[in-house]
């Protein structure tokens, strides 16, 4: 019996197949049906028994739908498996990691509770929005970076005087590291977000980007 079994959700089936090949483990696909009222029905073709199951499902848009699919898959397979790990490349709701205005909900914490209740024992995610979001999950988690892979990709491109740009000061450290690996310079913009309307204003003034290729990180 294989130690690992990989299950791919609808949002990440290609990645799940690659992970299964890398681990030399069985891959199980899911089937998704959408009803006229918008509900989705998930079917797992095989139920792995007594193996460690890795469920791969990103929670990118449509976030709620992909998250519910992930929860549904985990809830089903955890009844038969020894452990269930979730690989979530894009962690939806990670930006909602703190309460800025009274009454706001730290939704990433709610997501963590749902994943734990469904049966997830450990989470692997990629370049999560913040360390605080990872902490709020309250599940054993590991955040890996795709930065070096992306840098290799950009090095192969014929870019003209590239400039790494962070859209806010919160991403300054990430932009600086990216630029160092790419051996170029970077800037971090300063912004102001209206917490009620969500409107964003850039306060950093003008930046000369003429004849330069920009990489937004």
N, C-alpha and C positions, 0 to 999 in steps of 0.2 A: 504494500500500500504506500502511495506517495506521501511524503511528509507534508507537502503543501498542495493545496488546490487553489487555483486562481479563478475568480469569477469577475467578469466584466459587466459593469452597468452600461446602459445605453450611451451615456456621455463619454465613456472612456474605454470602449471595447478594444480599440486598436492598441492602446497602451497596455491593457490587461494581457492581450495576446503576446506582446513583446516581453512582458515580465514573466509570463508562463514559460516562454521559450528560454529565457535567460536562466530560470530556476530549474528547467527541465521537468516541469510539473504539468499536470493536466489543466486544461483550460475549459471552463464551462461557460457557455453563453446564456444570456437571458433573453426572453422575448417580451416585448412591450406592446400592449394594445391600448389605444386611446378610444374611450367611449364618447358618444355625442355630447355628453354634458361636461367633457373635459377630464373626467377621471381617467387614471391610468391603471392598467392591470399588468402586473409583472409575473412572469412564469419562469421558473428555473428548470431547465431540462433534466438535470440530474442533481440529486442531493448528496453532496459528499459526506461520508460518515467517518468520524473519528480522525479526521485530518485537520491540520491547521489551515483555515480558509483565509485567503487574502481577497477582500472585496475591493475592486478598483472602480471608483466612481467619483468624478469631479462634481463639484456643486457650483459650477459656473451657470450663467443664465441659460434657461429659466431656473433660477436658484431653488425656489420652493419645490418645483417638480422633481429636480434632480436629487435634492435632499431627501424627499419622501421615498424616492426609488431606492436610495442607499439604505434608508432605515428599514424599508420593506424586505430587501434582500438579506440584510444582516439578521433581522428578526426571524426569518425563515431558517437560515442555515445554522444559526447558533444552537438550535435544538438538537442537531445531529453532530456538530463538529466539536473538536476539543477546544479550539480557540478561534476567534474571529478578529483579524486585523483589518483596518480600513486604510486604504491608500486614497487620499483625497488631494489630488494635485492643486486644485483651486479651492480654498476654504471659504465658502460663502458665509457672509455675516461677520467675517473677521474684523471688518472696519467698525462694527458696533461693539467695541471692546471697553467702553466707558460711558458714564452718564455725564453728558455735558449740560443738559437742561433737566430740571426737576421733572420726574415722570417718565424720562426715557428709559428704555429697557436695554440691558446689556445682553443683546440677543445671542452673541457667540456663546455665552454661558448657558443659555437655554438649549442651544444646539448640542453642547457637550453633554447635558443631562439626557437629551433624547438619544444620542449615540450610545451612551453608557447603558441606558435602560433597554435599548434594542439588543445589546450584547457585545458591543465593541470593546475589546481588551486593550488595544493600542492603535494609535493613529500615526500615519506618516503623511506629512503634507509638504508642499514645496513653496518656499519663499512666502510664508504667511505674512499678513499685513504688519503684525507687531508681536513682540515677545509677550506683551500683556494678553493678547488674544489667545496665544498658546497656553498661557497660565489659566485663563478663564475657562478653558475646556475641561479642566480638572479630570483629565484622563491621561495616562501615560502616553506621551506624544513625542515625536521627533520631527523637526523641521529641517529639511535639506535645501540646499541652494542650487539653482540651475545656472548660476552666474558664469562659471567657468565654461560650461557647454555653450552658452550664448556668446561669450567672448570669442570662442573658437569660430563660431558661425560668422560673427562680424569681421573677424580678421580675414576671412576668405573673400569678403566682399570688397569691391574696389570703391571704398568710401573716400570722400573728399574732405580732408581736414575734419574728422569727426569730433563732435562735442557731446559729452554725456550730460543730460539734463535731468535733474530731479524736480518734480512739480512743486515740492514743498520742502521745508527744512527737515521734516521728519525723515525724509529719504536721503538726506545728505550723506550719511555714512555709507549707504548702499551705492550711491552714485560715485563717491570717491573711490571705493574699492573697485568698482567696475572700470573706472577710468584708469586706475593704476594697472590693472590687468591688460587693458587695451593700449596702454602707454599713450594716453591723450589727456586732455584737461576736462574739467567738469564745472557746472554751475548748479546751485540749488536756489530755486526761486522761493520767494516769501509770499505767502498767500493769506487771505482772510476769508473765512467762510461764515456767512450769516447762519447761525444755528437754527433759526426759525424757517427761513426761506430756502436754505441750502445754496444760495448764490455765492459764487467764489470770485474774488477779485485778486489779481496779482499785484503785489505791492513793490516788486523788486525793480521797477523801472524798465528801461529799454536795454536789451541785450543784443549786441551786434552778432548776428548769425549769418550774415551774407556770405554766400559761397561756401557754406559749411553743411555737412550732413549731420543731422541731429539724431541722437539715440535717447529716447525718453525711458527712464527706468523708475 
